Amino acid sequence: MVLETLNPMHYNITSLVPDTMPVATVPILILMCFLFLIWNHEETSSIPGPGYCMGIGPLISHGRFLWMGVGKACNYYNKTYGEFVRVWISGEETFIISK
């Protein structure tokens, strides 16, 4: 009788998984959403320019400078955001000042 209770085949482990799965995933999803919000939070800058957006903004900004060249990319950002613009080139925050 003792061996029968210790036998792992005696318990149906698959019947426990669907019952505990929603209970375990809800706190994990809430924690992940909270961490995502903290990670995306950035101080609002008074300087206009493309947003950071989880690192996608710097990639797009740098790609635009590589694709269009410095002159045309500067003109594009100045037309879009004004004469004082914050962009990223090679992962570094760069300011474009023109008039």
MDAnalysis code that builds the backbone (N, CA, C; Angstrom):
import MDAnalysis as mda
import numpy as np

u = mda.Universe.empty(297, n_residues=99, atom_resindex=np.repeat(np.arange(99), 3), trajectory=True)
u.add_TopologyAttr("name", ["N", "CA", "C"] * 99)
u.add_TopologyAttr("resid", np.arange(1, 100))
u.add_TopologyAttr("resname", ["MET", "VAL", "LEU", "GLU", "THR", "LEU", "ASN", "PRO", "MET", "HIS", "TYR", "ASN", "ILE", "THR", "SER", "LEU", "VAL", "PRO", "ASP", "THR", "MET", "PRO", "VAL", "ALA", "THR", "VAL", "PRO", "ILE", "LEU", "ILE", "LEU", "MET", "CYS", "PHE", "LEU", "PHE", "LEU", "ILE", "TRP", "ASN", "HIS", "GLU", "GLU", "THR", "SER", "SER", "ILE", "PRO", "GLY", "PRO", "GLY", "TYR", "CYS", "MET", "GLY", "ILE", "GLY", "PRO", "LEU", "ILE", "SER", "HIS", "GLY", "ARG", "PHE", "LEU", "TRP", "MET", "GLY", "VAL", "GLY", "LYS", "ALA", "CYS", "ASN", "TYR", "TYR", "ASN", "LYS", "THR", "TYR", "GLY", "GLU", "PHE", "VAL", "ARG", "VAL", "TRP", "ILE", "SER", "GLY", "GLU", "GLU", "THR", "PHE", "ILE", "ILE", "SER", "LYS"])
u.atoms.positions = np.array([
    [0.821, -1.187, 0.000],
    [0.000, 0.000, 0.000],
    [0.876, 1.267, 0.000],
    [1.998, 1.252, 0.719],
    [2.900, 2.384, 0.743],
    [3.531, 2.566, -0.628],
    [3.927, 1.500, -1.276],
    [4.508, 1.588, -2.605],
    [3.500, 2.116, -3.616],
    [2.261, 1.792, -3.410],
    [1.227, 2.251, -4.323],
    [1.054, 3.779, -4.250],
    [1.165, 4.354, -3.068],
    [1.017, 5.808, -2.928],
    [2.254, 6.554, -3.413],
    [3.424, 5.911, -3.370],
    [4.645, 6.542, -3.843],
    [4.851, 6.396, -5.345],
    [4.076, 5.596, -5.987],
    [4.205, 5.365, -7.415],
    [3.772, 6.633, -8.176],
    [4.660, 7.224, -8.993],
    [4.288, 8.440, -9.719],
    [3.185, 8.206, -10.744],
    [3.026, 6.994, -11.196],
    [1.973, 6.700, -12.158],
    [0.601, 6.703, -11.483],
    [0.598, 6.658, -10.177],
    [-0.658, 6.639, -9.452],
    [-1.362, 7.994, -9.541],
    [-0.566, 9.087, -9.600],
    [-1.134, 10.429, -9.676],
    [-1.224, 10.867, -11.130],
    [-2.311, 11.482, -11.468],
    [-2.486, 11.996, -12.822],
    [-2.046, 13.460, -12.835],
    [-0.796, 13.697, -13.220],
    [-0.226, 15.034, -13.169],
    [-0.880, 15.955, -14.197],
    [-1.376, 15.426, -15.296],
    [-1.996, 16.266, -16.318],
    [-3.297, 16.886, -15.845],
    [-3.918, 16.300, -14.867],
    [-5.158, 16.901, -14.366],
    [-4.857, 18.121, -13.497],
    [-3.642, 18.223, -12.952],
    [-3.280, 19.367, -12.128],
    [-2.870, 20.576, -12.964],
    [-2.311, 20.376, -14.144],
    [-1.784, 21.466, -14.951],
    [-2.866, 22.458, -15.368],
    [-3.995, 22.053, -15.933],
    [-4.984, 23.052, -16.328],
    [-5.562, 23.829, -15.142],
    [-5.603, 23.241, -13.956],
    [-6.144, 23.945, -12.801],
    [-5.180, 25.004, -12.290],
    [-3.902, 24.725, -12.308],
    [-2.926, 25.672, -11.761],
    [-2.385, 26.638, -12.800],
    [-2.554, 26.363, -14.077],
    [-1.984, 27.213, -15.116],
    [-2.542, 28.636, -15.077],
    [-3.854, 28.870, -15.054],
    [-4.328, 30.258, -15.014],
    [-3.912, 30.984, -13.734],
    [-3.843, 30.282, -12.645],
    [-3.464, 30.902, -11.381],
    [-2.006, 31.351, -11.432],
    [-1.172, 30.610, -12.104],
    [0.252, 30.946, -12.177],
    [0.540, 31.987, -13.250],
    [-0.197, 31.990, -14.345],
    [0.129, 32.900, -15.445],
    [-0.348, 34.323, -15.213],
    [-1.416, 34.518, -14.489],
    [-1.930, 35.873, -14.272],
    [-0.912, 36.742, -13.534],
    [-0.340, 36.312, -12.413],
    [0.673, 37.176, -11.773],
    [1.913, 37.392, -12.634],
    [2.294, 36.384, -13.402],
    [3.456, 36.539, -14.281],
    [3.172, 37.566, -15.368],
    [1.984, 37.525, -15.964],
    [1.625, 38.499, -16.991],
    [1.534, 39.916, -16.418],
    [0.991, 40.046, -15.219],
    [0.913, 41.361, -14.580],
    [2.314, 41.893, -14.304],
    [3.206, 41.047, -13.813],
    [4.583, 41.454, -13.555],
    [5.294, 41.864, -14.842],
    [5.088, 41.112, -15.917],
    [5.718, 41.445, -17.192],
    [5.206, 42.774, -17.733],
    [3.910, 43.026, -17.614],
    [3.350, 44.304, -18.060],
    [3.913, 45.457, -17.236],
    [4.028, 45.267, -15.939],
    [4.586, 46.297, -15.064],
    [6.036, 46.595, -15.426],
    [6.834, 45.563, -15.660],
    [8.234, 45.759, -16.048],
    [8.342, 46.426, -17.415],
    [7.437, 46.080, -18.327],
    [7.414, 46.696, -19.651],
    [7.120, 48.188, -19.546],
    [6.172, 48.564, -18.683],
    [5.854, 49.973, -18.493],
    [7.019, 50.737, -17.870],
    [7.691, 50.122, -16.907],
    [8.845, 50.771, -16.288],
    [9.967, 50.939, -17.306],
    [10.169, 49.922, -18.127],
    [11.241, 49.961, -19.116],
    [10.978, 51.046, -20.168],
    [9.716, 51.230, -20.548],
    [9.372, 52.215, -21.567],
    [9.282, 53.627, -21.023],
    [9.203, 53.782, -19.722],
    [9.065, 55.115, -19.160],
    [10.344, 55.899, -19.374],
    [10.192, 57.071, -19.902],
    [11.339, 57.943, -20.094],
    [10.927, 59.352, -19.705],
    [11.905, 60.098, -19.302],
    [11.630, 61.483, -18.962],
    [11.285, 62.232, -20.245],
    [10.240, 63.018, -20.196],
    [9.857, 63.766, -21.376],
    [10.852, 64.894, -21.585],
    [11.348, 64.964, -22.779],
    [12.353, 65.961, -23.104],
    [11.664, 67.188, -23.687],
    [12.190, 68.346, -23.382],
    [11.638, 69.567, -23.945],
    [12.163, 69.795, -25.358],
    [13.123, 68.990, -25.772],
    [13.706, 69.118, -27.102],
    [12.955, 68.191, -28.050],
    [12.418, 68.717, -29.142],
    [11.661, 67.859, -30.066],
    [12.572, 66.900, -30.825],
    [11.972, 65.823, -31.272],
    [12.697, 64.833, -32.057],
    [11.970, 63.514, -32.017],
    [12.458, 62.538, -32.735],
    [11.803, 61.229, -32.725],
    [11.882, 60.593, -31.344],
    [10.847, 59.848, -30.969],
    [10.798, 59.198, -29.667],
    [11.763, 58.033, -29.560],
    [12.045, 57.638, -28.331],
    [12.977, 56.539, -28.093],
    [12.327, 55.195, -28.415],
    [11.149, 54.948, -27.888],
    [10.318, 53.777, -28.192],
    [11.104, 52.459, -28.166],
    [11.611, 52.093, -26.992],
    [12.324, 50.833, -26.758],
    [13.554, 50.656, -27.648],
    [14.181, 51.744, -28.033],
    [15.384, 51.654, -28.847],
    [15.136, 51.635, -30.338],
    [13.871, 51.634, -30.746],
    [13.573, 51.614, -32.180],
    [13.814, 52.987, -32.791],
    [13.509, 54.052, -32.046],
    [13.732, 55.413, -32.536],
    [15.175, 55.681, -32.907],
    [16.141, 55.331, -32.034],
    [17.540, 55.523, -32.425],
    [17.957, 54.709, -33.647],
    [17.421, 53.507, -33.780],
    [17.762, 52.700, -34.958],
    [17.239, 53.347, -36.236],
    [16.007, 53.847, -36.182],
    [15.426, 54.495, -37.361],
    [16.176, 55.786, -37.672],
    [16.500, 56.549, -36.644],
    [17.223, 57.807, -36.830],
    [18.600, 57.561, -37.457],
    [19.322, 56.603, -36.928],
    [20.645, 56.288, -37.464],
    [20.534, 55.747, -38.891],
    [19.548, 54.899, -39.131],
    [19.333, 54.366, -40.480],
    [19.007, 55.463, -41.484],
    [18.219, 56.457, -41.061],
    [17.895, 57.561, -41.963],
    [19.156, 58.349, -42.331],
    [20.052, 58.563, -41.367],
    [21.298, 59.275, -41.673],
    [22.182, 58.467, -42.610],
    [22.216, 57.150, -42.440],
    [23.020, 56.320, -43.343],
    [22.418, 56.287, -44.740],
    [21.094, 56.213, -44.819],
    [20.408, 56.052, -46.095],
    [20.362, 57.372, -46.875],
    [19.989, 58.467, -46.219],
    [19.794, 59.738, -46.909],
    [21.052, 60.601, -46.949],
    [21.979, 60.354, -46.061],
    [23.132, 61.229, -45.941],
    [22.836, 62.288, -44.887],
    [23.890, 62.919, -44.413],
    [23.751, 63.866, -43.306],
    [22.919, 65.075, -43.711],
    [23.188, 65.654, -44.859],
    [22.496, 66.877, -45.279],
    [20.996, 66.690, -45.441],
    [20.608, 65.667, -46.204],
    [19.180, 65.442, -46.454],
    [18.452, 65.009, -45.181],
    [19.104, 64.194, -44.360],
    [18.472, 63.760, -43.108],
    [18.286, 64.942, -42.169],
    [19.268, 65.837, -42.097],
    [19.134, 67.031, -41.261],
    [17.990, 67.904, -41.753],
    [17.898, 68.084, -43.067],
    [16.794, 68.871, -43.625],
    [15.452, 68.230, -43.314],
    [15.375, 66.899, -43.413],
    [14.114, 66.199, -43.096],
    [13.706, 66.433, -41.643],
    [14.645, 66.247, -40.714],
    [14.315, 66.421, -39.298],
    [14.006, 67.877, -38.969],
    [14.671, 68.815, -39.628],
    [14.377, 70.222, -39.382],
    [13.002, 70.613, -39.903],
    [12.598, 70.059, -41.025],
    [11.247, 70.330, -41.537],
    [10.187, 69.685, -40.650],
    [10.495, 68.513, -40.130],
    [9.520, 67.775, -39.330],
    [9.402, 68.318, -37.910],
    [10.519, 68.627, -37.252],
    [10.497, 68.962, -35.834],
    [10.895, 70.405, -35.511],
    [11.440, 71.131, -36.463],
    [11.841, 72.503, -36.182],
    [13.345, 72.679, -36.287],
    [13.839, 73.836, -35.823],
    [15.249, 74.164, -36.045],
    [16.190, 73.615, -34.979],
    [15.668, 73.076, -33.890],
    [16.504, 72.465, -32.855],
    [15.947, 71.066, -32.597],
    [16.685, 70.025, -33.016],
    [16.170, 68.645, -33.023],
    [17.141, 67.724, -32.304],
    [16.580, 66.754, -31.586],
    [17.375, 65.712, -30.931],
    [17.211, 64.426, -31.739],
    [18.305, 63.851, -32.222],
    [18.301, 62.579, -32.950],
    [19.405, 61.700, -32.372],
    [19.474, 60.471, -32.853],
    [20.526, 59.559, -32.414],
    [21.361, 59.163, -33.621],
    [22.665, 59.290, -33.488],
    [23.589, 58.828, -34.516],
    [24.581, 57.909, -33.820],
    [24.681, 56.687, -34.293],
    [25.534, 55.645, -33.699],
    [25.220, 55.427, -32.221],
    [23.966, 55.521, -31.857],
    [23.539, 55.267, -30.484],
    [23.767, 56.417, -29.530],
    [24.293, 57.537, -30.007],
    [24.545, 58.697, -29.159],
    [23.542, 59.792, -29.489],
    [23.057, 60.448, -28.448],
    [22.118, 61.537, -28.640],
    [22.850, 62.712, -29.290],
    [22.296, 63.204, -30.389],
    [22.921, 64.272, -31.162],
    [21.902, 65.379, -31.379],
    [22.342, 66.605, -31.272],
    [21.450, 67.749, -31.491],
    [21.772, 68.394, -32.824],
    [20.720, 68.691, -33.589],
    [20.866, 69.374, -34.867],
    [20.310, 70.773, -34.681],
    [21.146, 71.766, -34.895],
    [20.743, 73.152, -34.744],
    [20.902, 73.818, -36.107],
    [19.820, 74.376, -36.636],
    [19.901, 75.032, -37.927],
    [18.817, 76.106, -37.997],
    [18.960, 76.964, -38.947],
    [17.952, 77.989, -39.134],
    [17.824, 78.284, -40.601],
])
